[in-house]
Amino acid sequence: MAVFSDVDGTLVHYPANVDERTADADDGNDLMYLPPSKTGQRGVISSKTLRLCQKLRDGGVSFVLVSGMRSTTLFQRLPYLPRADAYVSESGGRIFYPHSALDDNIDGLVDGLLVYPKEYTGCSQSHLNPFTLVEDLDWRNEISKLECAGLDGYSILAPRAGSDGFSTLTPPVPIEHRKGALWQHAQTLQKQGFFLDSSGYATAFRVNRKHQESELALNFDAFLQKCNNREDIPDELGCSTNLGCVDFFPKMSGKKNVCDYLLRKFFNYHDETISLKKHACCLCDDDNDIEMALACHKTYLPSVTSESIRKLAGENGHMIITESADEGIVESFATEAALEMILRDIQI
């Protein structure tokens, strides 16, 4: 069995006020602040969430974090996130596996990255062992083929002194100089006046409503609808919408496809009976998770950030909403409820 989990809005939440719970936490549910993202948001994750994720892994379940976040943001957040068997960023474009920090002689090692996990209430000593990441080069090579994403977006990283962040040893290549269908489409959008976010991305880029000039911002709903209908999007590309943003990425990427790839890698590439529908469940919250949510055996929703997701959950019995504002089961409490349901379902 494998469990795939989104991060923002699923494991990590952004409450308006966390002081009360932090101050009153006497049940091991205390919250940890994550460092702010590039967009300035600062989330929280509960110690109980971290313990429950570890309990899944201790029970023999493969646990994977799957996010649309830029890779540099993933690296920055790693000390605060659950230990996982794999970490996926850029909407499925990049896959990383944890690796002992004692061995640095291996292909795909992320240069300059050494993660020191933060201590949380009830964590085991083994959780605190430092680690680094190794990228899945087979997946990277497929994603990065010149006709799709190219190799121009990758940069060598180094820790930034005195912080939890990272700087690049090699400067990022501007969009207009990147090769491949993904970046050709990016250049087309730039010519139409869109501001694109490619910082920290190698295999994807984002169009954020908040970053657009006034006219494009006012007409952004029409742009979102065109993207949902795949108008003017090259066949080689996929896209997903999420909270006023559109992410573009290679079609072979995407959350569902990367989950299918990892499931087969963890178990048996050649066993045709292995499938997401039979052997995987997921946690998620938004429109960019829909394909993954529909593909898995069960889907748990600790929060619902769009009406389309709520409607989909009502139409599909395998999708379970665990938040309940009337009962006070929201944000981290709803995440913990979802993880406890998974543990009961698979009898751990």
Beta strands, then each sheet from edge to edge (+ up, - down):
strand 1: 2-5
strand 2: 31-33
strand 3: 44-46
strand 4: 62-66
strand 5: 86-89
strand 6: 94-100
strand 7: 131-135
strand 8: 157-159
strand 9: 166-168
strand 10: 205-208
strand 11: 237-242
strand 12: 245-250
strand 13: 280-283
strand 14: 298-301
strand 15: 319-321
sheet 1: 7+ 6- 5+ 4+ 1+ 13+ 14+ 15+
sheet 2: 2+ 3-
sheet 3: 8+ 9-
sheet 4: 10+ 12- 11+
end
